[in-house]
């Protein structure tokens, strides 16, 4: 009986320590959240390249119309099937996005080594419409600047979607803290119409 009570006490103590550690991690994560882009913020300008080396700059795209910015997971040791579905959904709605005068800028982050090769694998079976840009983010420079780095084993970036108006202001933002929970193209089209 005493051993059972002692084990229960030790188990409860260990669980309490783990819970308080988890809560302190959540508080730290919440503090970081305030630095991530949000609705009403001005989007930081950036310039990244396609896997083929063509440079694309956010401010140049904004001169043409609003920008839908999709931050993908890159290659966390595999091609993300949820990213593949999300990109497919946006490509399937390319005509509606073009009608809204929007360009879609997709960012594929990762370590510089083999990033272009992995990016080409990801997009190989996709035919990108003229208003879509698929860019690589070697060594997470963009991802870190936007505070979207998911720095855990087999992770790269928090999957995120932003609608940036021509004045550079973010009018829609969805940052998923999991692999799922991505922005739906319907929500993006709604934000573009407002």
C-alpha positions as CSV (number, residue, x, y, z in Angstrom):
1,X,0.0,0.0,0.0
2,X,2.8,2.4,0.9
3,X,4.6,1.6,-2.3
4,X,1.5,2.3,-4.3
5,X,1.0,5.6,-2.6
6,X,4.7,6.5,-3.1
7,X,4.5,5.5,-6.8
8,X,1.3,7.6,-7.3
9,X,3.0,10.6,-5.5
10,X,6.1,10.3,-7.7
11,X,3.9,9.9,-10.9
12,X,1.9,13.0,-9.9
13,X,5.0,15.0,-9.2
14,X,6.6,14.0,-12.5
15,X,3.3,14.8,-14.4
16,X,3.2,18.2,-12.6
17,X,6.7,19.0,-13.7
18,X,6.0,18.0,-17.3
19,X,2.8,20.1,-17.3
20,X,4.5,23.2,-16.0
21,X,7.3,22.8,-18.5
22,X,4.8,22.4,-21.3
23,X,2.9,25.5,-20.1
24,X,6.2,27.5,-20.0
25,X,6.9,26.4,-23.6
26,X,3.4,27.5,-24.6
27,X,3.9,30.9,-23.0
28,X,7.2,31.3,-24.8
29,X,5.5,30.3,-28.1
30,X,2.7,32.8,-27.4
31,X,5.3,35.6,-26.9
32,X,6.8,34.7,-30.3
33,X,3.4,34.8,-31.9
34,X,3.2,38.5,-31.5
35,X,6.2,38.9,-33.9
36,X,4.5,36.9,-36.6
37,X,2.8,38.8,-39.4
38,X,-0.9,39.6,-38.6
39,X,-3.8,41.3,-40.2
40,X,-3.1,45.1,-40.4
41,X,0.7,44.7,-40.4
42,X,2.8,45.8,-43.3
43,X,4.4,42.8,-45.0
44,X,8.2,42.8,-45.0
45,X,9.6,43.0,-48.5
46,X,11.6,40.0,-49.7
47,X,13.3,38.7,-52.8
48,X,13.6,35.0,-53.4
49,X,14.4,32.9,-56.5
50,X,12.6,30.1,-58.4
51,X,14.4,26.8,-58.5
52,X,15.5,27.9,-62.0
53,X,17.1,31.1,-60.6
54,X,14.5,33.8,-61.6
55,X,14.3,36.4,-58.9
56,X,10.9,37.5,-57.6
57,X,10.4,40.4,-55.3
58,X,7.3,41.0,-53.2
59,X,7.2,44.8,-53.8
60,X,7.4,44.2,-57.6
61,X,4.4,41.8,-57.4
62,X,2.4,44.2,-55.4
63,X,2.7,46.8,-58.2
64,X,0.6,44.3,-60.3
65,X,-2.0,43.6,-57.7
66,X,-2.6,41.8,-54.4
67,X,-0.4,38.9,-53.5
68,X,-1.5,35.6,-51.9
69,X,1.6,34.3,-50.0
70,X,1.6,30.6,-49.3
71,X,4.4,29.4,-47.0
72,X,4.8,25.7,-47.4
73,X,6.6,23.1,-45.3
74,X,9.4,22.5,-47.8
75,X,11.1,19.1,-47.4
76,X,11.0,17.9,-43.8
77,X,12.5,14.6,-45.0
78,X,9.5,14.0,-47.2
79,X,7.2,15.9,-49.6
80,X,4.3,17.1,-47.5
81,X,1.0,15.6,-48.9
82,X,-1.1,18.4,-47.2
83,X,1.1,21.0,-49.0
84,X,0.5,19.2,-52.3
85,X,-3.2,19.2,-51.8
86,X,-3.2,22.9,-50.8
87,X,-1.2,23.9,-53.9
88,X,-3.5,21.8,-56.1
89,X,-6.5,23.6,-54.6
90,X,-5.0,27.0,-55.4
91,X,-4.0,26.0,-59.0
92,X,-7.5,24.6,-59.5
93,X,-8.8,28.1,-58.7
94,X,-6.2,30.0,-60.7
95,X,-8.8,31.7,-63.0
96,X,-10.7,33.1,-59.9
97,X,-7.4,34.3,-58.4
98,X,-6.4,35.9,-61.7
99,X,-9.9,37.6,-62.0
100,X,-9.1,39.1,-58.6
101,X,-5.8,40.4,-60.1
102,X,-3.9,38.4,-57.5
103,X,-0.6,36.6,-57.9
104,X,0.2,33.6,-55.8
105,X,3.7,33.4,-54.3
106,X,4.5,30.0,-52.8
107,X,7.6,29.8,-50.6
108,X,9.3,26.4,-50.2
109,X,11.8,26.6,-47.3
110,X,14.6,24.4,-46.3
111,X,18.3,23.8,-45.8
112,X,20.2,25.1,-48.9
113,X,21.7,21.7,-49.6
114,X,19.4,19.9,-52.1
115,X,16.7,22.5,-51.7
116,X,16.3,23.3,-55.4
117,X,16.3,19.5,-56.2
118,X,13.5,18.9,-53.6
119,X,11.6,21.9,-54.8
120,X,11.7,20.7,-58.4
121,X,10.5,17.3,-57.2
122,X,7.6,18.9,-55.3
123,X,6.4,21.0,-58.3
124,X,7.3,18.6,-61.1
125,X,3.8,17.3,-61.8
126,X,2.2,20.8,-61.5
127,X,1.6,23.2,-64.3
128,X,1.9,26.6,-62.8
129,X,-0.4,29.4,-64.2
130,X,1.3,32.6,-65.3
131,X,0.3,34.4,-62.1
132,X,1.9,31.7,-59.8
133,X,5.4,31.9,-58.5
134,X,7.2,29.0,-56.8
135,X,10.2,30.2,-54.8
136,X,12.8,28.5,-52.6
137,X,14.0,29.9,-49.3
138,X,17.5,28.5,-48.7
139,X,18.5,28.3,-45.1
140,X,15.2,29.8,-43.9
141,X,16.2,33.4,-44.4
142,X,12.6,34.5,-45.4
143,X,11.0,32.0,-42.9
144,X,13.1,33.4,-40.0
145,X,12.4,37.0,-41.1
146,X,8.7,36.3,-41.0
147,X,9.1,34.4,-37.7
148,X,7.5,31.3,-39.2
149,X,10.3,28.8,-38.5
150,X,9.1,25.6,-37.0
151,X,12.3,24.6,-35.4
152,X,11.7,20.9,-34.5
153,X,12.8,17.6,-35.8
154,X,11.4,16.9,-39.3
155,X,9.8,20.4,-39.5
156,X,10.7,23.5,-41.4
157,X,8.1,26.3,-41.3
158,X,4.6,26.8,-40.0
159,X,2.3,26.4,-43.0
160,X,0.9,29.9,-43.5
161,X,-1.3,31.9,-45.9
162,X,-1.4,35.7,-46.2
163,X,-3.3,38.0,-48.5
164,X,-1.3,41.2,-49.0
165,X,-3.0,44.2,-50.5
166,X,-1.2,46.5,-53.0
167,X,-0.3,48.9,-50.2
168,X,1.7,46.1,-48.5
169,X,-0.9,45.7,-45.7
170,X,-1.8,42.1,-44.7
171,X,-5.6,41.7,-45.0
172,X,-5.8,38.0,-44.3
173,X,-3.5,35.8,-42.2
174,X,-3.7,32.2,-41.3
175,X,-0.7,30.5,-39.6
176,X,-1.2,26.8,-38.8
177,X,0.6,25.4,-35.8
178,X,0.0,21.9,-37.1
179,X,0.4,20.2,-40.5
180,X,-3.3,20.7,-41.1
181,X,-5.6,23.7,-40.6
182,X,-4.6,25.4,-43.8
183,X,-6.3,28.4,-45.3
184,X,-9.0,27.4,-47.8
185,X,-8.9,29.1,-51.2
186,X,-12.6,30.2,-50.6
187,X,-11.4,32.2,-47.6
188,X,-8.6,33.8,-49.6
189,X,-11.0,34.7,-52.4
190,X,-13.3,36.2,-49.9
191,X,-10.5,38.3,-48.5
192,X,-9.5,39.4,-52.0
193,X,-13.0,40.6,-52.7
194,X,-13.2,42.8,-49.6
